[in-house]
């Protein structure tokens, strides 16, 4: 599987089967599982001062994205990404 690069744009399908473009903001490997932080391309283009919605997705062995199911897993991933983002500032 190709490594997912920051800045890559992917199309994901939401619960309503609508296709949405997301851009990878960061990727991280936690305990052998790859996760990405993504945001909607549309939001990134509208250079507003508002906070941009960031989503975390799990990447499986085939390179497909899946939602994070449990709160514990979400908290772990969120905390890890917070650390990365703080390092960048």
C-alpha positions in Angstrom: 0.0 0.0 0.0 1.2 3.5 -0.8 1.8 5.7 2.1 -0.8 8.4 2.4 0.7 11.8 1.9 -0.3 15.0 3.7 -2.0 17.2 1.2 -3.5 14.4 -0.8 -7.2 14.8 -1.7 -9.6 11.9 -1.5 -13.2 11.5 -2.2 -15.2 9.8 0.6 -18.9 8.9 0.6 -20.9 10.0 3.6 -23.9 8.3 5.2 -26.2 9.9 2.6 -24.1 8.5 -0.3 -22.9 12.0 -1.2 -19.4 12.2 -2.4 -17.2 14.7 -0.5 -13.6 15.7 -1.1 -11.3 15.7 1.9 -7.7 16.7 2.2 -5.3 14.9 4.4 -3.9 17.3 7.0 -1.8 14.7 8.9 -1.2 11.0 9.3 -0.1 9.1 12.3 0.6 5.5 13.2 -0.7 4.4 16.6 0.1 0.9 17.8 0.4 -0.4 14.2 -2.7 1.3 12.9 -2.6 4.1 10.5 -4.9 7.1 11.0 -5.4 10.3 9.1 -6.8 13.7 10.0 -8.8 15.1 7.2 -10.8 18.2 6.5 -13.3 19.0 3.7 -11.6 20.7 0.7 -14.5 23.1 0.5 -13.8 24.3 4.0 -10.1 24.7 3.4 -10.7 26.8 0.3 -12.9 29.3 2.2 -10.1 30.9 4.1 -12.3 31.8 7.0 -11.2 32.5 10.6 -13.5 29.9 11.8 -12.2 26.6 13.0 -12.1 24.0 10.3 -13.8 20.7 11.0 -11.2 18.0 11.3 -12.1 14.3 11.1 -10.1 11.3 12.0 -10.3 8.2 9.9 -8.7 4.8 10.3 -6.9 3.4 7.3 -7.1 -0.4 6.8 -4.7 -2.7 5.1 -6.2 -2.0 1.7 -5.8 1.7 2.1 -9.6 2.2 2.6 -10.9 4.7 5.2 -13.2 3.7 7.9 -14.8 5.6 10.8 -13.4 5.3 14.3 -16.0 3.3 16.2 -15.2 3.8 19.9 -14.9 6.8 22.1 -11.7 5.4 23.6 -10.1 5.0 20.2 -11.2 8.5 19.2 -9.8 10.0 22.3 -6.5 8.3 21.8 -6.2 9.4 18.2 -7.4 12.9 18.9 -4.8 13.3 21.7 -2.0 12.0 19.5 -2.9 14.4 16.7 -3.1 17.3 19.1 0.5 16.6 20.1 1.6 16.7 16.4 -0.3 19.9 15.7 1.2 21.6 18.7 4.7 20.6 17.5 4.1 22.3 14.2 3.3 25.7 15.7 
